[in-house]
Amino acid sequence: MFKGGGTARALRSVVIDGACAKQYDAFGLLNFDANKAGHYCYEVHGASGDNDLVNVDGHESRLYNAAVDTRLATMAKA
């Protein structure tokens, strides 16, 4: 259905260090961010219906109406 234009949903996943992370039937995976410490995050748009979630280091957030411009925080040295 996706290839035929019948839906915007598709099975999507990210590959991290050569390993496929969890697969989502979603509208898209957006705003992937990673830091030097090896932490990562990304948004899963349409994770459940029209609701989004954020995946951080393989852990899923609760569902949100919209996840927008998610990034990892940078900690300043004291």
PDB file of N, CA, C and O in Angstrom:
ATOM      1  N   MET A   1       0.825  -1.200   0.000  1.00  0.00           N
ATOM      2  CA  MET A   1       0.000   0.000   0.000  1.00  0.00           C
ATOM      3  C   MET A   1       0.865   1.259   0.000  1.00  0.00           C
ATOM      4  O   MET A   1       0.518   2.241  -0.655  1.00  0.00           O
ATOM      5  N   PHE A   2       1.995   1.245   0.731  1.00  0.00           N
ATOM      6  CA  PHE A   2       2.858   2.419   0.792  1.00  0.00           C
ATOM      7  C   PHE A   2       3.421   2.743  -0.587  1.00  0.00           C
ATOM      8  O   PHE A   2       3.369   3.891  -1.028  1.00  0.00           O
ATOM      9  N   LYS A   3       3.957   1.735  -1.263  1.00  0.00           N
ATOM     10  CA  LYS A   3       4.544   1.964  -2.586  1.00  0.00           C
ATOM     11  C   LYS A   3       3.507   2.458  -3.585  1.00  0.00           C
ATOM     12  O   LYS A   3       3.831   3.222  -4.494  1.00  0.00           O
ATOM     13  N   GLY A   4       2.275   2.028  -3.421  1.00  0.00           N
ATOM     14  CA  GLY A   4       1.202   2.440  -4.313  1.00  0.00           C
ATOM     15  C   GLY A   4       0.590   3.779  -3.949  1.00  0.00           C
ATOM     16  O   GLY A   4      -0.299   4.262  -4.651  1.00  0.00           O
ATOM     17  N   GLY A   5       1.055   4.393  -2.850  1.00  0.00           N
ATOM     18  CA  GLY A   5       0.523   5.687  -2.435  1.00  0.00           C
ATOM     19  C   GLY A   5      -0.767   5.597  -1.649  1.00  0.00           C
ATOM     20  O   GLY A   5      -1.423   6.615  -1.429  1.00  0.00           O
ATOM     21  N   GLY A   6      -1.151   4.389  -1.215  1.00  0.00           N
ATOM     22  CA  GLY A   6      -2.393   4.205  -0.483  1.00  0.00           C
ATOM     23  C   GLY A   6      -2.312   4.565   0.986  1.00  0.00           C
ATOM     24  O   GLY A   6      -3.345   4.687   1.645  1.00  0.00           O
ATOM     25  N   THR A   7      -1.105   4.739   1.519  1.00  0.00           N
ATOM     26  CA  THR A   7      -0.910   5.087   2.926  1.00  0.00           C
ATOM     27  C   THR A   7       0.448   5.745   3.103  1.00  0.00           C
ATOM     28  O   THR A   7       1.385   5.485   2.348  1.00  0.00           O
ATOM     29  N   ALA A   8       0.539   6.597   4.107  1.00  0.00           N
ATOM     30  CA  ALA A   8       1.827   7.209   4.451  1.00  0.00           C
ATOM     31  C   ALA A   8       2.587   6.343   5.454  1.00  0.00           C
ATOM     32  O   ALA A   8       3.767   6.576   5.716  1.00  0.00           O
ATOM     33  N   ARG A   9       1.909   5.348   6.008  1.00  0.00           N
ATOM     34  CA  ARG A   9       2.543   4.463   6.982  1.00  0.00           C
ATOM     35  C   ARG A   9       3.427   3.451   6.268  1.00  0.00           C
ATOM     36  O   ARG A   9       3.143   3.030   5.147  1.00  0.00           O
ATOM     37  N   ALA A  10       4.507   3.073   6.945  1.00  0.00           N
ATOM     38  CA  ALA A  10       5.394   2.030   6.447  1.00  0.00           C
ATOM     39  C   ALA A  10       6.149   1.458   7.634  1.00  0.00           C
ATOM     40  O   ALA A  10       6.219   2.089   8.688  1.00  0.00           O
ATOM     41  N   LEU A  11       6.711   0.278   7.474  1.00  0.00           N
ATOM     42  CA  LEU A  11       7.559  -0.285   8.520  1.00  0.00           C
ATOM     43  C   LEU A  11       8.888   0.445   8.458  1.00  0.00           C
ATOM     44  O   LEU A  11       9.547   0.464   7.419  1.00  0.00           O
ATOM     45  N   ARG A  12       9.282   1.050   9.583  1.00  0.00           N
ATOM     46  CA  ARG A  12      10.480   1.881   9.624  1.00  0.00           C
ATOM     47  C   ARG A  12      11.312   1.532  10.847  1.00  0.00           C
ATOM     48  O   ARG A  12      10.779   1.172  11.897  1.00  0.00           O
ATOM     49  N   SER A  13      12.623   1.643  10.696  1.00  0.00           N
ATOM     50  CA  SER A  13      13.531   1.439  11.826  1.00  0.00           C
ATOM     51  C   SER A  13      14.817   2.189  11.554  1.00  0.00           C
ATOM     52  O   SER A  13      15.075   2.614  10.428  1.00  0.00           O
ATOM     53  N   VAL A  14      15.629   2.351  12.599  1.00  0.00           N
ATOM     54  CA  VAL A  14      16.956   2.937  12.451  1.00  0.00           C
ATOM     55  C   VAL A  14      17.980   1.831  12.640  1.00  0.00           C
ATOM     56  O   VAL A  14      17.705   0.821  13.288  1.00  0.00           O
ATOM     57  N   VAL A  15      19.144   2.026  12.077  1.00  0.00           N
ATOM     58  CA  VAL A  15      20.250   1.085  12.244  1.00  0.00           C
ATOM     59  C   VAL A  15      21.326   1.801  13.051  1.00  0.00           C
ATOM     60  O   VAL A  15      21.823   2.853  12.649  1.00  0.00           O
ATOM     61  N   ILE A  16      21.678   1.219  14.190  1.00  0.00           N
ATOM     62  CA  ILE A  16      22.662   1.819  15.095  1.00  0.00           C
ATOM     63  C   ILE A  16      23.789   0.827  15.294  1.00  0.00           C
ATOM     64  O   ILE A  16      23.566  -0.297  15.745  1.00  0.00           O
ATOM     65  N   ASP A  17      24.993   1.240  14.958  1.00  0.00           N
ATOM     66  CA  ASP A  17      26.175   0.376  15.046  1.00  0.00           C
ATOM     67  C   ASP A  17      25.947  -0.955  14.340  1.00  0.00           C
ATOM     68  O   ASP A  17      26.356  -2.004  14.837  1.00  0.00           O
ATOM     69  N   GLY A  18      25.298  -0.911  13.188  1.00  0.00           N
ATOM     70  CA  GLY A  18      25.074  -2.102  12.380  1.00  0.00           C
ATOM     71  C   GLY A  18      23.924  -2.984  12.823  1.00  0.00           C
ATOM     72  O   GLY A  18      23.673  -4.022  12.211  1.00  0.00           O
ATOM     73  N   ALA A  19      23.218  -2.592  13.878  1.00  0.00           N
ATOM     74  CA  ALA A  19      22.092  -3.386  14.377  1.00  0.00           C
ATOM     75  C   ALA A  19      20.784  -2.638  14.138  1.00  0.00           C
ATOM     76  O   ALA A  19      20.686  -1.439  14.397  1.00  0.00           O
ATOM     77  N   CYS A  20      19.792  -3.355  13.647  1.00  0.00           N
ATOM     78  CA  CYS A  20      18.474  -2.773  13.404  1.00  0.00           C
ATOM     79  C   CYS A  20      17.747  -2.614  14.738  1.00  0.00           C
ATOM     80  O   CYS A  20      17.586  -3.576  15.489  1.00  0.00           O
ATOM     81  N   ALA A  21      17.311  -1.386  15.021  1.00  0.00           N
ATOM     82  CA  ALA A  21      16.555  -1.121  16.250  1.00  0.00           C
ATOM     83  C   ALA A  21      15.104  -1.555  16.039  1.00  0.00           C
ATOM     84  O   ALA A  21      14.767  -2.120  14.998  1.00  0.00           O
ATOM     85  N   LYS A  22      14.263  -1.296  17.010  1.00  0.00           N
ATOM     86  CA  LYS A  22      12.852  -1.687  16.938  1.00  0.00           C
ATOM     87  C   LYS A  22      12.210  -1.143  15.665  1.00  0.00           C
ATOM     88  O   LYS A  22      12.487  -0.020  15.244  1.00  0.00           O
ATOM     89  N   GLN A  23      11.362  -1.947  15.072  1.00  0.00           N
ATOM     90  CA  GLN A  23      10.654  -1.559  13.855  1.00  0.00           C
ATOM     91  C   GLN A  23       9.288  -0.998  14.230  1.00  0.00           C
ATOM     92  O   GLN A  23       8.590  -1.552  15.079  1.00  0.00           O
ATOM     93  N   TYR A  24       8.917   0.102  13.592  1.00  0.00           N
ATOM     94  CA  TYR A  24       7.641   0.754  13.855  1.00  0.00           C
ATOM     95  C   TYR A  24       6.815   0.831  12.573  1.00  0.00           C
ATOM     96  O   TYR A  24       7.359   1.082  11.497  1.00  0.00           O
ATOM     97  N   ASP A  25       5.512   0.617  12.681  1.00  0.00           N
ATOM     98  CA  ASP A  25       4.576   0.896  11.599  1.00  0.00           C
ATOM     99  C   ASP A  25       4.141   2.336  11.827  1.00  0.00           C
ATOM    100  O   ASP A  25       3.202   2.591  12.580  1.00  0.00           O
ATOM    101  N   ALA A  26       4.823   3.277  11.179  1.00  0.00           N
ATOM    102  CA  ALA A  26       4.670   4.691  11.513  1.00  0.00           C
ATOM    103  C   ALA A  26       4.715   5.560  10.259  1.00  0.00           C
ATOM    104  O   ALA A  26       5.041   5.091   9.168  1.00  0.00           O
ATOM    105  N   PHE A  27       4.378   6.836  10.442  1.00  0.00           N
ATOM    106  CA  PHE A  27       4.470   7.810   9.352  1.00  0.00           C
ATOM    107  C   PHE A  27       5.923   8.165   9.065  1.00  0.00           C
ATOM    108  O   PHE A  27       6.289   8.403   7.914  1.00  0.00           O
ATOM    109  N   GLY A  28       6.753   8.201  10.108  1.00  0.00           N
ATOM    110  CA  GLY A  28       8.153   8.545   9.892  1.00  0.00           C
ATOM    111  C   GLY A  28       8.954   8.539  11.172  1.00  0.00           C
ATOM    112  O   GLY A  28       8.400   8.635  12.267  1.00  0.00           O
ATOM    113  N   LEU A  29      10.267   8.424  11.026  1.00  0.00           N
ATOM    114  CA  LEU A  29      11.221   8.547  12.133  1.00  0.00           C
ATOM    115  C   LEU A  29      12.009   9.816  11.850  1.00  0.00           C
ATOM    116  O   LEU A  29      12.685   9.921  10.826  1.00  0.00           O
ATOM    117  N   LEU A  30      11.922  10.773  12.755  1.00  0.00           N
ATOM    118  CA  LEU A  30      12.520  12.080  12.500  1.00  0.00           C
ATOM    119  C   LEU A  30      13.460  12.514  13.618  1.00  0.00           C
ATOM    120  O   LEU A  30      13.422  11.989  14.731  1.00  0.00           O
ATOM    121  N   ASN A  31      14.296  13.482  13.289  1.00  0.00           N
ATOM    122  CA  ASN A  31      15.180  14.183  14.229  1.00  0.00           C
ATOM    123  C   ASN A  31      16.087  13.251  15.016  1.00  0.00           C
ATOM    124  O   ASN A  31      16.209  13.386  16.234  1.00  0.00           O
ATOM    125  N   PHE A  32      16.728  12.302  14.329  1.00  0.00           N
ATOM    126  CA  PHE A  32      17.698  11.437  14.997  1.00  0.00           C
ATOM    127  C   PHE A  32      18.827  12.308  15.520  1.00  0.00           C
ATOM    128  O   PHE A  32      19.329  13.172  14.802  1.00  0.00           O
ATOM    129  N   ASP A  33      19.231  12.086  16.769  1.00  0.00           N
ATOM    130  CA  ASP A  33      20.324  12.834  17.388  1.00  0.00           C
ATOM    131  C   ASP A  33      21.160  11.857  18.204  1.00  0.00           C
ATOM    132  O   ASP A  33      20.623  10.937  18.821  1.00  0.00           O
ATOM    133  N   ALA A  34      22.458  12.056  18.206  1.00  0.00           N
ATOM    134  CA  ALA A  34      23.380  11.216  18.981  1.00  0.00           C
ATOM    135  C   ALA A  34      24.476  12.097  19.546  1.00  0.00           C
ATOM    136  O   ALA A  34      24.782  13.158  19.003  1.00  0.00           O
ATOM    137  N   ASN A  35      25.065  11.640  20.651  1.00  0.00           N
ATOM    138  CA  ASN A  35      26.171  12.402  21.213  1.00  0.00           C
ATOM    139  C   ASN A  35      27.418  11.532  21.322  1.00  0.00           C
ATOM    140  O   ASN A  35      27.378  10.335  21.038  1.00  0.00           O
ATOM    141  N   LYS A  36      28.517  12.140  21.734  1.00  0.00           N
ATOM    142  CA  LYS A  36      29.798  11.433  21.816  1.00  0.00           C
ATOM    143  C   LYS A  36      29.795  10.338  22.879  1.00  0.00           C
ATOM    144  O   LYS A  36      30.602   9.410  22.812  1.00  0.00           O
ATOM    145  N   ALA A  37      28.904  10.435  23.853  1.00  0.00           N
ATOM    146  CA  ALA A  37      28.810   9.428  24.913  1.00  0.00           C
ATOM    147  C   ALA A  37      28.066   8.173  24.445  1.00  0.00           C
ATOM    148  O   ALA A  37      27.975   7.195  25.187  1.00  0.00           O
ATOM    149  N   GLY A  38      27.536   8.198  23.221  1.00  0.00           N
ATOM    150  CA  GLY A  38      26.856   7.019  22.696  1.00  0.00           C
ATOM    151  C   GLY A  38      25.355   7.000  22.910  1.00  0.00           C
ATOM    152  O   GLY A  38      24.705   6.000  22.604  1.00  0.00           O
ATOM    153  N   HIS A  39      24.788   8.082  23.429  1.00  0.00           N
ATOM    154  CA  HIS A  39      23.341   8.161  23.617  1.00  0.00           C
ATOM    155  C   HIS A  39      22.691   8.659  22.330  1.00  0.00           C
ATOM    156  O   HIS A  39      23.299   9.409  21.567  1.00  0.00           O
ATOM    157  N   TYR A  40      21.452   8.235  22.098  1.00  0.00           N
ATOM    158  CA  TYR A  40      20.746   8.648  20.897  1.00  0.00           C
ATOM    159  C   TYR A  40      19.263   8.825  21.193  1.00  0.00           C
ATOM    160  O   TYR A  40      18.748   8.311  22.186  1.00  0.00           O
ATOM    161  N   CYS A  41      18.587   9.556  20.319  1.00  0.00           N
ATOM    162  CA  CYS A  41      17.137   9.706  20.414  1.00  0.00           C
ATOM    163  C   CYS A  41      16.575   9.998  19.034  1.00  0.00           C
ATOM    164  O   CYS A  41      17.278  10.483  18.147  1.00  0.00           O
ATOM    165  N   TYR A  42      15.287   9.694  18.869  1.00  0.00           N
ATOM    166  CA  TYR A  42      14.572  10.034  17.641  1.00  0.00           C
ATOM    167  C   TYR A  42      13.080  10.009  17.915  1.00  0.00           C
ATOM    168  O   TYR A  42      12.611   9.375  18.861  1.00  0.00           O
ATOM    169  N   GLU A  43      12.347  10.711  17.070  1.00  0.00           N
ATOM    170  CA  GLU A  43      10.895  10.777  17.178  1.00  0.00           C
ATOM    171  C   GLU A  43      10.261   9.720  16.280  1.00  0.00           C
ATOM    172  O   GLU A  43      10.728   9.472  15.168  1.00  0.00           O
ATOM    173  N   VAL A  44       9.192   9.104  16.778  1.00  0.00           N
ATOM    174  CA  VAL A  44       8.412   8.158  15.979  1.00  0.00           C
ATOM    175  C   VAL A  44       7.050   8.812  15.750  1.00  0.00           C
ATOM    176  O   VAL A  44       6.196   8.827  16.636  1.00  0.00           O
ATOM    177  N   HIS A  45       6.866   9.349  14.546  1.00  0.00           N
ATOM    178  CA  HIS A  45       5.610  10.019  14.217  1.00  0.00           C
ATOM    179  C   HIS A  45       4.582   8.987  13.765  1.00  0.00           C
ATOM    180  O   HIS A  45       4.817   8.198  12.850  1.00  0.00           O
ATOM    181  N   GLY A  46       3.421   9.022  14.448  1.00  0.00           N
ATOM    182  CA  GLY A  46       2.370   8.053  14.155  1.00  0.00           C
ATOM    183  C   GLY A  46       2.641   6.701  14.796  1.00  0.00           C
ATOM    184  O   GLY A  46       2.284   5.665  14.235  1.00  0.00           O
ATOM    185  N   ALA A  47       3.266   6.702  15.958  1.00  0.00           N
ATOM    186  CA  ALA A  47       3.579   5.447  16.656  1.00  0.00           C
ATOM    187  C   ALA A  47       2.309   4.684  17.020  1.00  0.00           C
ATOM    188  O   ALA A  47       2.287   3.453  17.000  1.00  0.00           O
ATOM    189  N   SER A  48       1.256   5.424  17.350  1.00  0.00           N
ATOM    190  CA  SER A  48      -0.038   4.828  17.667  1.00  0.00           C
ATOM    191  C   SER A  48      -1.112   5.777  17.163  1.00  0.00           C
ATOM    192  O   SER A  48      -1.349   6.824  17.766  1.00  0.00           O
ATOM    193  N   GLY A  49      -1.758   5.425  16.074  1.00  0.00           N
ATOM    194  CA  GLY A  49      -2.718   6.351  15.457  1.00  0.00           C
ATOM    195  C   GLY A  49      -1.979   7.580  14.978  1.00  0.00           C
ATOM    196  O   GLY A  49      -1.018   7.477  14.215  1.00  0.00           O
ATOM    197  N   ASP A  50      -2.426   8.746  15.423  1.00  0.00           N
ATOM    198  CA  ASP A  50      -1.752  10.001  15.073  1.00  0.00           C
ATOM    199  C   ASP A  50      -0.812  10.468  16.174  1.00  0.00           C
ATOM    200  O   ASP A  50      -0.242  11.554  16.069  1.00  0.00           O
ATOM    201  N   ASN A  51      -0.635   9.676  17.228  1.00  0.00           N
ATOM    202  CA  ASN A  51       0.212  10.065  18.352  1.00  0.00           C
ATOM    203  C   ASN A  51       1.662   9.655  18.127  1.00  0.00           C
ATOM    204  O   ASN A  51       1.952   8.655  17.471  1.00  0.00           O
ATOM    205  N   ASP A  52       2.560  10.455  18.689  1.00  0.00           N
ATOM    206  CA  ASP A  52       4.001  10.253  18.535  1.00  0.00           C
ATOM    207  C   ASP A  52       4.627   9.809  19.853  1.00  0.00           C
ATOM    208  O   ASP A  52       4.040   9.963  20.924  1.00  0.00           O
ATOM    209  N   LEU A  53       5.835   9.255  19.747  1.00  0.00           N
ATOM    210  CA  LEU A  53       6.637   8.972  20.930  1.00  0.00           C
ATOM    211  C   LEU A  53       8.086   9.313  20.624  1.00  0.00           C
ATOM    212  O   LEU A  53       8.455   9.543  19.472  1.00  0.00           O
ATOM    213  N   VAL A  54       8.897   9.341  21.664  1.00  0.00           N
ATOM    214  CA  VAL A  54      10.329   9.585  21.518  1.00  0.00           C
ATOM    215  C   VAL A  54      11.060   8.352  22.028  1.00  0.00           C
ATOM    216  O   VAL A  54      10.773   7.859  23.119  1.00  0.00           O
ATOM    217  N   ASN A  55      11.993   7.862  21.246  1.00  0.00           N
ATOM    218  CA  ASN A  55      12.815   6.723  21.636  1.00  0.00           C
ATOM    219  C   ASN A  55      14.174   7.271  22.051  1.00  0.00           C
ATOM    220  O   ASN A  55      14.849   7.930  21.259  1.00  0.00           O
ATOM    221  N   VAL A  56      14.577   7.000  23.290  1.00  0.00           N
ATOM    222  CA  VAL A  56      15.870   7.443  23.819  1.00  0.00           C
ATOM    223  C   VAL A  56      16.626   6.207  24.271  1.00  0.00           C
ATOM    224  O   VAL A  56      16.209   5.516  25.200  1.00  0.00           O
ATOM    225  N   ASP A  57      17.732   5.935  23.611  1.00  0.00           N
ATOM    226  CA  ASP A  57      18.565   4.773  23.939  1.00  0.00           C
ATOM    227  C   ASP A  57      17.764   3.475  23.976  1.00  0.00           C
ATOM    228  O   ASP A  57      18.042   2.590  24.786  1.00  0.00           O
ATOM    229  N   GLY A  58      16.767   3.365  23.092  1.00  0.00           N
ATOM    230  CA  GLY A  58      15.960   2.152  23.029  1.00  0.00           C
ATOM    231  C   GLY A  58      14.772   2.129  23.966  1.00  0.00           C
ATOM    232  O   GLY A  58      14.008   1.164  23.969  1.00  0.00           O
ATOM    233  N   HIS A  59      14.598   3.177  24.766  1.00  0.00           N
ATOM    234  CA  HIS A  59      13.465   3.265  25.688  1.00  0.00           C
ATOM    235  C   HIS A  59      12.429   4.215  25.107  1.00  0.00           C
ATOM    236  O   HIS A  59      12.768   5.306  24.649  1.00  0.00           O
ATOM    237  N   GLU A  60      11.172   3.802  25.125  1.00  0.00           N
ATOM    238  CA  GLU A  60      10.094   4.596  24.544  1.00  0.00           C
ATOM    239  C   GLU A  60       9.422   5.486  25.581  1.00  0.00           C
ATOM    240  O   GLU A  60       9.177   5.071  26.714  1.00  0.00           O
ATOM    241  N   SER A  61       9.129   6.719  25.171  1.00  0.00           N
ATOM    242  CA  SER A  61       8.376   7.634  26.023  1.00  0.00           C
ATOM    243  C   SER A  61       6.894   7.256  25.983  1.00  0.00           C
ATOM    244  O   SER A  61       6.494   6.325  25.283  1.00  0.00           O
ATOM    245  N   ARG A  62       6.117   7.975  26.724  1.00  0.00           N
ATOM    246  CA  ARG A  62       4.662   7.844  26.611  1.00  0.00           C
ATOM    247  C   ARG A  62       4.262   8.451  25.279  1.00  0.00           C
ATOM    248  O   ARG A  62       5.099   9.042  24.596  1.00  0.00           O
ATOM    249  N   LEU A  63       3.010   8.318  24.899  1.00  0.00           N
ATOM    250  CA  LEU A  63       2.519   8.892  23.650  1.00  0.00           C
ATOM    251  C   LEU A  63       2.193  10.373  23.837  1.00  0.00           C
ATOM    252  O   LEU A  63       1.685  10.787  24.879  1.00  0.00           O
ATOM    253  N   TYR A  64       2.496  11.156  22.810  1.00  0.00           N
ATOM    254  CA  TYR A  64       2.226  12.589  22.802  1.00  0.00           C
ATOM    255  C   TYR A  64       1.375  12.929  21.581  1.00  0.00           C
ATOM    256  O   TYR A  64       1.384  12.206  20.585  1.00  0.00           O
ATOM    257  N   ASN A  65       0.636  14.044  21.671  1.00  0.00           N
ATOM    258  CA  ASN A  65      -0.109  14.532  20.512  1.00  0.00           C
ATOM    259  C   ASN A  65       0.847  14.878  19.380  1.00  0.00           C
ATOM    260  O   ASN A  65       0.537  14.667  18.207  1.00  0.00           O
ATOM    261  N   ALA A  66       2.011  15.411  19.737  1.00  0.00           N
ATOM    262  CA  ALA A  66       3.020  15.747  18.730  1.00  0.00           C
ATOM    263  C   ALA A  66       4.392  15.811  19.393  1.00  0.00           C
ATOM    264  O   ALA A  66       4.539  16.398  20.465  1.00  0.00           O
ATOM    265  N   ALA A  67       5.379  15.218  18.766  1.00  0.00           N
ATOM    266  CA  ALA A  67       6.779  15.344  19.189  1.00  0.00           C
ATOM    267  C   ALA A  67       7.466  16.196  18.125  1.00  0.00           C
ATOM    268  O   ALA A  67       7.413  15.878  16.937  1.00  0.00           O
ATOM    269  N   VAL A  68       8.107  17.273  18.554  1.00  0.00           N
ATOM    270  CA  VAL A  68       8.670  18.226  17.610  1.00  0.00           C
ATOM    271  C   VAL A  68      10.079  18.627  18.026  1.00  0.00           C
ATOM    272  O   VAL A  68      10.302  19.021  19.171  1.00  0.00           O
ATOM    273  N   ASP A  69      11.024  18.528  17.105  1.00  0.00           N
ATOM    274  CA  ASP A  69      12.394  19.018  17.267  1.00  0.00           C
ATOM    275  C   ASP A  69      13.086  18.469  18.517  1.00  0.00           C
ATOM    276  O   ASP A  69      13.693  19.228  19.273  1.00  0.00           O
ATOM    277  N   THR A  70      12.999  17.171  18.735  1.00  0.00           N
ATOM    278  CA  THR A  70      13.614  16.518  19.880  1.00  0.00           C
ATOM    279  C   THR A  70      15.128  16.463  19.698  1.00  0.00           C
ATOM    280  O   THR A  70      15.606  16.107  18.621  1.00  0.00           O
ATOM    281  N   ARG A  71      15.880  16.805  20.723  1.00  0.00           N
ATOM    282  CA  ARG A  71      17.335  16.752  20.706  1.00  0.00           C
ATOM    283  C   ARG A  71      17.833  16.342  22.081  1.00  0.00           C
ATOM    284  O   ARG A  71      17.156  16.542  23.089  1.00  0.00           O
ATOM    285  N   LEU A  72      19.042  15.759  22.106  1.00  0.00           N
ATOM    286  CA  LEU A  72      19.666  15.442  23.382  1.00  0.00           C
ATOM    287  C   LEU A  72      20.210  16.737  23.989  1.00  0.00           C
ATOM    288  O   LEU A  72      20.736  17.596  23.282  1.00  0.00           O
ATOM    289  N   ALA A  73      20.075  16.859  25.289  1.00  0.00           N
ATOM    290  CA  ALA A  73      20.598  18.044  25.977  1.00  0.00           C
ATOM    291  C   ALA A  73      22.118  17.934  26.078  1.00  0.00           C
ATOM    292  O   ALA A  73      22.673  16.842  26.205  1.00  0.00           O
ATOM    293  N   THR A  74      22.762  19.068  26.019  1.00  0.00           N
ATOM    294  CA  THR A  74      24.210  19.141  26.191  1.00  0.00           C
ATOM    295  C   THR A  74      24.498  19.651  27.582  1.00  0.00           C
ATOM    296  O   THR A  74      24.008  20.708  27.978  1.00  0.00           O
ATOM    297  N   MET A  75      25.286  18.910  28.319  1.00  0.00           N
ATOM    298  CA  MET A  75      25.622  19.301  29.681  1.00  0.00           C
ATOM    299  C   MET A  75      26.905  20.121  29.667  1.00  0.00           C
ATOM    300  O   MET A  75      27.922  19.684  29.127  1.00  0.00           O
ATOM    301  N   ALA A  76      26.857  21.290  30.252  1.00  0.00           N
ATOM    302  CA  ALA A  76      28.053  22.139  30.338  1.00  0.00           C
ATOM    303  C   ALA A  76      28.907  21.669  31.503  1.00  0.00           C
ATOM    304  O   ALA A  76      28.384  21.253  32.537  1.00  0.00           O
ATOM    305  N   LYS A  77      30.217  21.736  31.334  1.00  0.00           N
ATOM    306  CA  LYS A  77      31.127  21.371  32.417  1.00  0.00           C
ATOM    307  C   LYS A  77      31.185  22.489  33.434  1.00  0.00           C
ATOM    308  O   LYS A  77      31.232  23.666  33.078  1.00  0.00           O
ATOM    309  N   ALA A  78      31.181  22.111  34.717  1.00  0.00           N
ATOM    310  CA  ALA A  78      31.215  23.112  35.794  1.00  0.00           C
ATOM    311  C   ALA A  78      32.619  23.599  36.036  1.00  0.00           C
ATOM    312  O   ALA A  78      32.838  24.443  36.905  1.00  0.00           O
TER     313      ALA A  78
END
